Amino acid sequence: MTQKPALAAEPALVRGTEHPGLAGALATPFWTHDSGLAPLPASAAPLPERCDLAIVGGGFTGLWTAIEARRRHPDWRIVVIERDFCGWGASGRNGGFCAPSISHGPSVAKQRWPREAETLVRLGRDNLDQLQADLERLGIDAEFERCGKLTVAQFPWQREGLRAAARTCAAFGIETMALEGDALREKLVSPLFEAGLFEPNYAVLNPAKLVAGLRDTALSQGVEICEGLAVSAIRTGEAVVLETEAGALRCARVALATNVAKPLLRRLAGAVIPVYDYAIVTRPLSADELASIGWLGRYGVADAGNRFHYARKTRDNRILWGGYDAIYHFGGARDEARTQRPVSFDLLARQFAETFPPLADVPFTHAWGGVIDTSARTTFFAGLAARGRIAYAMGFTGQGVSASRFAALTMLDHLDGQSTERTRLAMLSTRPVPFPPEPLRALSVALVQTLLAREDETGRRALLLRGLDRLGIGFDS
């Protein structure tokens, strides 16, 4: 029998914070609390003994894989196995930015994959178009808004960085608008920022409602979803066998969509590390309050620092404010307790007030954290194992809301034995440089983070960081 995870009727309050605006904040992701996303009702049906396709992981990647697999193979028995419940991990905790990119932006594509950069940019834009079309076709209300994104610069060197980004975008035919002075203040008013770059072809959505819609669609198409069930091991032989506490599942094929969970395949050990990111959400804001900071549109906002913030509006005009801290714990520790970090919540609340002084006294209603599957090159990768019977995709590094759909299609191309434009991408078919073992891993992450912070303060990029750039190695959240 599958065992469903328990979910409290009402989350507890955040504890240990000092900022007065966090006094009544709930210690849970706003998205899952607001949407009512919860475990499926307990089912008496046992885990099946066999299936044509087993998908491990019930987030964006796993659910897109299930839906596309059903479209391609109407007769397959498809089973999704999720350790908690669909959307409880990174897919229900992120900021909901939906990028027209699969490569962490055109600048990364140009720097790290110059020979296929034009292809990566095109595929990323097409993927966002197709994601929007899928939502409309499937009738999923994920609060999808193609409203654009504004990136703002605080220091002269960041302004130069935005100008370089604009030139890169122009080279790939991507529309942007450079903003300074009054033009910037028409988009956002803050004492911190002196320049901005607006990209119209960007979207935001409600990630929990996307998960809920994908899960409902998969269930309606006959996909079996087993929540509250962890896969403890994977064995290969005549068939691929997934070991769980509810028994063994023999699979013709397996798609691993496990994000930052400890890999089931030994070859993936060290390919990604868990990095914790944090966010807070205000109460709903009035039109006058939003006008006081000049934020009249629905576009998302991010700053140009290495330790960057991201912000966007919810449907009821709250501001979600997150980022800056990117916390790696020694040994790659992962547990739910680490998603609550009062010192990060206090820091975010103070930075929010500094960025938007007219809103300094606005209280926050939710505060939470999530884990990012960070790869050493900031782009995701995909591949095959067990003589083509196991596919995997991971390493989204904070850019998985839209890229997860592309990853799902790529895994299925692999499992179907197809050579496609997706499977031939060098970005996807080569694994990133693995992170070193401990204690060198923690020391190297700390060193790189220190150098990135120093660059934010001085504008000077350290020699080590420039060397890593040339090797296609980076660190981001």
Legacy VTK file of the C-alpha trace (Angstrom):
# vtk DataFile Version 3.0
C-alpha trace
ASCII
DATASET POLYDATA
POINTS 477 float
0.000 0.000 0.000
1.240 3.514 -0.705
1.353 5.792 2.307
0.375 9.396 1.865
2.360 12.118 3.616
0.543 14.050 6.292
-0.165 17.738 5.735
-1.110 20.027 8.606
-4.478 21.760 8.267
-2.847 25.095 9.068
0.921 25.720 8.951
2.795 26.973 11.982
4.138 30.488 12.256
7.738 31.282 11.371
9.921 31.114 14.472
13.156 32.809 15.436
12.880 35.940 13.268
13.508 39.453 14.574
11.966 41.606 11.846
8.516 42.836 12.964
7.052 42.328 9.512
7.571 38.575 9.851
5.772 38.227 13.185
2.662 36.659 11.660
4.231 34.898 8.686
3.343 31.268 8.023
6.201 28.794 7.687
5.039 27.302 4.413
5.303 28.041 0.681
2.726 30.633 -0.345
1.946 28.786 -3.562
0.973 25.447 -2.048
-0.932 27.094 0.802
-2.796 29.469 -1.520
-3.687 26.847 -4.119
-4.624 24.138 -1.631
-2.208 21.709 -3.266
-2.167 18.624 -1.044
-1.605 14.867 -1.227
-4.019 12.806 -3.272
-6.604 10.836 -1.279
-5.178 7.590 0.050
-5.682 4.741 -2.383
-6.187 1.060 -1.598
-4.561 0.084 -4.893
-1.152 -1.532 -4.364
1.937 -0.591 -6.319
1.715 -2.491 -9.611
4.182 -5.256 -10.282
5.034 -4.128 -13.825
4.784 -1.083 -16.040
5.958 0.176 -19.405
7.325 3.419 -17.962
8.073 4.385 -14.380
8.795 8.020 -13.609
10.590 8.744 -10.342
9.664 12.228 -9.161
6.329 14.053 -9.294
7.446 17.609 -9.962
7.402 19.555 -13.224
9.819 17.238 -15.030
8.110 14.017 -13.975
4.577 15.192 -14.720
5.474 16.658 -18.123
7.153 13.328 -18.889
4.004 11.398 -17.956
1.720 13.566 -20.101
3.985 13.500 -23.148
4.541 9.743 -22.765
0.786 9.198 -22.764
0.472 11.292 -25.945
3.171 9.265 -27.687
2.185 5.857 -26.312
-1.551 5.586 -25.561
-1.309 1.918 -24.537
1.579 2.160 -22.085
1.103 1.583 -18.367
2.698 4.680 -16.862
3.436 5.029 -13.149
4.710 8.138 -11.344
6.342 7.534 -7.954
6.737 10.558 -5.679
8.390 10.457 -2.257
6.209 13.209 -0.761
3.365 14.597 -2.854
3.475 16.190 -6.272
4.716 19.757 -5.993
5.983 19.575 -2.412
9.587 19.923 -3.550
11.183 22.575 -5.743
8.266 22.635 -8.198
5.955 24.154 -5.580
8.470 26.477 -3.929
10.070 28.503 -6.730
9.368 32.065 -7.825
7.344 31.035 -10.858
9.558 32.783 -13.442
9.073 31.071 -16.781
12.046 31.854 -19.015
12.214 31.732 -22.828
15.456 29.797 -22.421
16.747 26.293 -21.738
20.350 27.444 -21.269
20.159 29.939 -18.387
19.932 32.765 -20.907
21.607 33.670 -24.211
24.825 34.912 -22.587
25.479 31.486 -21.044
24.635 29.804 -24.342
27.092 32.048 -26.199
29.878 31.618 -23.644
29.641 27.889 -23.008
28.071 26.460 -26.159
29.074 28.892 -28.928
28.639 26.409 -31.781
25.039 25.675 -30.902
24.109 28.954 -29.203
21.703 30.011 -31.955
19.969 26.631 -31.750
19.723 26.825 -27.955
18.204 30.294 -28.099
15.674 29.251 -30.738
14.705 26.075 -28.894
14.286 28.000 -25.660
11.930 30.505 -27.224
9.992 27.756 -29.001
9.718 25.821 -25.750
8.036 28.735 -23.976
5.600 29.143 -26.883
4.803 25.437 -26.784
4.414 25.425 -23.000
1.841 28.190 -23.255
0.055 26.310 -26.037
0.045 23.121 -23.934
-1.547 24.927 -21.002
-4.283 26.239 -23.277
-4.804 22.849 -24.949
-4.957 20.987 -21.655
-7.132 23.597 -19.956
-4.647 24.223 -17.128
-5.085 27.534 -15.303
-1.585 28.105 -13.980
-2.014 31.900 -13.885
0.356 32.087 -16.846
1.162 35.708 -17.764
3.487 36.684 -20.597
4.314 39.985 -18.985
8.081 40.388 -19.313
11.000 40.716 -16.922
12.917 43.778 -15.747
16.550 43.342 -14.662
17.900 46.317 -12.705
21.447 47.485 -11.980
22.662 49.163 -8.797
26.284 49.923 -9.682
28.076 51.218 -12.802
29.682 47.822 -13.501
26.279 46.170 -13.346
24.935 48.757 -15.791
27.757 47.835 -18.173
26.797 44.206 -17.705
23.234 44.985 -18.753
24.515 46.785 -21.841
26.583 43.736 -22.760
23.529 41.524 -22.198
21.490 43.779 -24.482
24.101 43.439 -27.225
24.057 39.658 -26.856
20.267 39.592 -27.038
20.307 41.793 -30.133
22.771 39.439 -31.837
20.260 36.617 -31.378
17.243 38.695 -32.400
15.874 38.936 -28.839
13.931 42.121 -28.156
15.021 44.172 -25.134
14.648 47.749 -23.958
17.435 49.604 -22.111
16.030 51.875 -19.405
17.589 54.708 -17.438
16.310 57.827 -15.682
12.622 58.561 -16.270
12.249 55.532 -18.520
13.323 53.260 -15.647
11.125 55.099 -13.157
8.130 54.367 -15.368
8.778 50.691 -14.636
10.150 50.765 -11.086
11.037 53.422 -8.506
13.764 52.548 -6.027
16.673 54.510 -4.544
18.991 51.602 -5.305
18.770 51.217 -9.072
20.088 53.454 -11.825
19.510 51.358 -14.953
17.447 48.468 -16.208
16.923 46.072 -19.093
13.400 44.974 -19.963
12.785 41.716 -21.821
9.153 41.492 -23.032
9.214 37.804 -23.968
9.208 36.436 -20.433
6.444 34.878 -18.363
5.438 34.187 -14.789
3.008 31.606 -13.432
1.735 30.013 -10.244
3.964 26.927 -9.861
1.643 25.044 -7.485
-1.303 25.507 -9.838
0.860 24.271 -12.699
1.697 21.135 -10.699
-1.953 20.634 -9.773
-3.028 21.015 -13.388
-0.372 18.642 -14.686
-1.211 16.079 -12.002
-4.949 16.261 -12.750
-4.260 15.927 -16.468
-2.016 12.907 -15.951
-4.611 11.198 -13.750
-7.365 11.890 -16.275
-5.238 10.198 -18.935
-4.824 7.013 -16.932
-1.408 7.680 -15.437
-1.020 6.025 -12.021
0.467 8.302 -9.363
1.868 6.839 -6.148
2.596 9.579 -3.620
4.310 9.163 -0.259
6.492 6.381 -1.609
10.273 6.578 -1.868
12.410 4.593 -4.286
15.289 3.214 -2.236
17.296 1.521 -4.985
17.337 0.727 -8.668
18.482 -2.627 -10.092
19.161 -3.509 -13.693
19.035 -6.878 -15.357
16.458 -8.392 -17.654
14.207 -5.559 -16.490
14.827 -2.380 -14.531
13.533 -2.868 -10.984
12.670 -0.070 -8.584
12.811 -1.043 -4.923
10.311 0.611 -2.566
8.884 -0.128 0.870
5.672 -1.139 -0.903
7.493 -3.740 -2.987
9.400 -3.947 -6.236
8.259 -2.495 -9.568
9.571 -4.110 -12.774
9.824 -1.516 -15.522
10.529 -1.666 -19.215
11.789 1.910 -18.955
12.501 4.452 -16.217
12.706 8.249 -16.301
14.513 9.809 -13.348
13.081 13.234 -12.532
14.412 13.432 -8.999
15.777 16.989 -9.032
18.161 17.368 -6.104
17.382 14.112 -4.268
20.327 11.802 -3.761
20.871 10.171 -7.162
19.806 6.573 -7.693
22.562 6.156 -10.289
26.155 6.118 -9.080
27.363 7.951 -12.176
25.357 11.019 -11.132
26.929 11.344 -7.689
28.510 14.788 -7.479
26.805 16.053 -10.647
24.619 18.450 -8.662
24.627 19.844 -5.144
21.666 21.013 -3.028
21.610 24.786 -2.581
18.935 26.366 -0.367
17.116 29.486 -1.536
14.582 31.536 0.480
11.568 33.739 -0.211
8.980 35.847 1.612
5.606 37.204 0.448
3.788 40.380 1.480
0.116 40.772 2.162
-1.936 41.942 -0.862
-0.968 45.502 -1.806
-3.274 48.315 -2.845
-3.014 50.170 -6.141
-1.659 53.210 -4.263
1.029 51.127 -2.552
2.185 49.683 -5.861
2.103 53.143 -7.447
4.410 54.403 -4.682
7.185 52.187 -6.092
6.176 52.703 -9.731
5.453 49.000 -10.261
2.254 49.202 -12.272
2.718 46.289 -14.677
2.706 42.561 -14.051
6.324 41.927 -15.118
8.836 40.223 -12.884
11.906 41.965 -11.496
15.430 40.788 -10.708
18.643 42.622 -9.920
21.937 42.150 -11.738
24.106 41.013 -8.837
25.728 37.628 -8.474
23.802 37.404 -5.206
20.611 38.530 -6.846
17.048 39.106 -5.703
13.954 38.200 -7.684
10.477 39.652 -7.235
7.099 39.278 -8.873
3.441 39.895 -8.166
0.936 37.221 -7.319
-2.561 37.269 -8.795
-3.858 39.189 -5.747
-0.979 41.718 -5.891
1.272 40.440 -3.159
4.992 40.838 -3.831
7.100 37.688 -3.664
10.654 38.666 -2.731
13.390 36.049 -2.710
16.968 35.126 -3.480
20.315 36.578 -2.368
21.283 33.841 0.081
22.351 30.573 -1.546
23.173 28.150 1.250
25.107 24.928 0.808
25.360 22.655 3.852
28.401 20.472 4.433
27.973 17.001 3.008
25.042 18.053 0.861
22.622 17.796 3.785
18.972 17.880 2.723
16.048 17.991 5.114
12.817 19.910 5.574
14.067 21.735 8.684
16.623 23.595 6.548
13.852 25.211 4.493
13.250 27.458 7.497
16.168 29.847 8.080
15.189 32.861 10.223
18.417 34.761 9.526
17.720 34.624 5.774
14.108 35.734 6.254
15.229 38.698 8.389
17.832 39.660 5.782
15.293 39.503 2.966
12.827 41.655 4.927
15.482 44.313 5.586
16.589 44.312 1.958
12.969 44.630 0.820
12.597 47.781 2.946
15.845 49.214 1.569
14.723 48.544 -1.982
11.168 49.844 -1.540
11.142 52.406 1.321
7.419 53.290 0.903
6.597 49.634 1.692
8.951 49.295 4.675
6.097 48.660 7.129
4.187 46.158 4.988
3.944 42.777 6.772
4.808 39.409 5.249
2.391 36.487 5.295
4.586 33.536 4.250
8.279 32.631 4.498
9.870 29.457 3.173
12.846 27.902 1.504
13.514 25.321 -1.167
16.390 23.345 -2.626
17.946 24.055 -6.021
19.663 21.281 -7.994
22.792 23.243 -8.836
25.189 21.999 -11.501
28.721 23.281 -11.967
27.798 24.864 -15.290
24.324 26.244 -14.351
22.551 24.425 -17.203
20.654 21.161 -16.993
21.784 17.962 -18.678
20.183 14.684 -19.727
21.347 11.207 -20.581
20.809 7.465 -20.707
21.893 4.466 -18.652
21.245 0.711 -18.506
21.561 0.250 -22.264
18.964 2.872 -23.064
16.348 1.832 -20.506
16.932 4.597 -17.937
16.822 8.280 -18.817
17.608 11.189 -16.507
17.528 14.994 -16.492
18.807 17.242 -13.718
20.866 20.320 -12.824
18.344 23.063 -13.679
20.073 25.494 -11.274
17.017 27.631 -10.586
15.805 27.816 -14.202
13.607 24.735 -14.398
10.043 26.055 -14.611
10.068 26.100 -18.403
13.198 24.020 -19.079
11.682 21.038 -17.240
9.198 20.593 -20.072
12.048 20.472 -22.587
13.903 18.018 -20.366
10.873 15.717 -20.291
10.687 15.634 -24.078
14.407 14.925 -24.262
14.205 11.981 -21.861
11.380 10.455 -23.887
13.302 10.955 -27.134
16.129 8.989 -25.519
13.869 6.219 -24.244
12.179 5.957 -27.636
15.575 5.544 -29.282
15.148 8.662 -31.381
17.914 10.916 -32.607
16.398 14.395 -32.458
17.581 17.962 -32.368
17.133 17.765 -28.613
19.181 14.615 -28.045
21.999 15.869 -30.281
22.579 19.025 -28.235
26.057 19.069 -26.731
24.683 21.042 -23.779
22.443 18.140 -22.824
24.489 15.124 -23.847
27.619 15.997 -21.861
27.652 15.813 -18.095
28.997 18.771 -16.127
32.243 18.692 -14.213
31.397 16.930 -10.935
31.739 18.743 -7.638
34.718 17.476 -5.620
34.236 15.307 -2.517
34.077 16.790 0.974
35.648 18.690 2.572
36.978 20.204 -0.668
33.423 20.640 -1.951
32.284 22.875 0.904
35.556 24.817 0.834
35.369 25.425 -2.931
31.720 26.526 -2.780
32.511 28.921 0.061
35.516 30.345 -1.802
33.555 30.924 -5.008
30.689 32.542 -3.089
33.153 34.867 -1.340
34.676 35.922 -4.658
31.242 36.482 -6.202
30.236 38.652 -3.254
33.450 40.660 -3.622
32.701 41.193 -7.317
29.252 42.531 -6.391
30.936 45.091 -4.140
33.851 46.107 -6.364
32.979 45.198 -9.934
36.262 43.283 -10.285
36.101 39.624 -11.276
38.731 37.511 -9.542
41.326 35.587 -11.532
39.915 32.272 -10.294
36.423 33.171 -11.503
37.777 34.184 -14.912
39.564 30.847 -15.122
36.385 28.964 -14.251
34.545 30.987 -16.901
36.986 29.757 -19.542
36.406 26.173 -18.386
32.632 26.572 -18.543
32.300 26.204 -14.777
30.202 28.510 -12.631
28.045 28.793 -9.536
24.566 30.228 -9.432
21.219 29.800 -7.717
LINES 1 478
477 0 1 2 3 4 5 6 7 8 9 10 11 12 13 14 15 16 17 18 19 20 21 22 23 24 25 26 27 28 29 30 31 32 33 34 35 36 37 38 39 40 41 42 43 44 45 46 47 48 49 50 51 52 53 54 55 56 57 58 59 60 61 62 63 64 65 66 67 68 69 70 71 72 73 74 75 76 77 78 79 80 81 82 83 84 85 86 87 88 89 90 91 92 93 94 95 96 97 98 99 100 101 102 103 104 105 106 107 108 109 110 111 112 113 114 115 116 117 118 119 120 121 122 123 124 125 126 127 128 129 130 131 132 133 134 135 136 137 138 139 140 141 142 143 144 145 146 147 148 149 150 151 152 153 154 155 156 157 158 159 160 161 162 163 164 165 166 167 168 169 170 171 172 173 174 175 176 177 178 179 180 181 182 183 184 185 186 187 188 189 190 191 192 193 194 195 196 197 198 199 200 201 202 203 204 205 206 207 208 209 210 211 212 213 214 215 216 217 218 219 220 221 222 223 224 225 226 227 228 229 230 231 232 233 234 235 236 237 238 239 240 241 242 243 244 245 246 247 248 249 250 251 252 253 254 255 256 257 258 259 260 261 262 263 264 265 266 267 268 269 270 271 272 273 274 275 276 277 278 279 280 281 282 283 284 285 286 287 288 289 290 291 292 293 294 295 296 297 298 299 300 301 302 303 304 305 306 307 308 309 310 311 312 313 314 315 316 317 318 319 320 321 322 323 324 325 326 327 328 329 330 331 332 333 334 335 336 337 338 339 340 341 342 343 344 345 346 347 348 349 350 351 352 353 354 355 356 357 358 359 360 361 362 363 364 365 366 367 368 369 370 371 372 373 374 375 376 377 378 379 380 381 382 383 384 385 386 387 388 389 390 391 392 393 394 395 396 397 398 399 400 401 402 403 404 405 406 407 408 409 410 411 412 413 414 415 416 417 418 419 420 421 422 423 424 425 426 427 428 429 430 431 432 433 434 435 436 437 438 439 440 441 442 443 444 445 446 447 448 449 450 451 452 453 454 455 456 457 458 459 460 461 462 463 464 465 466 467 468 469 470 471 472 473 474 475 476
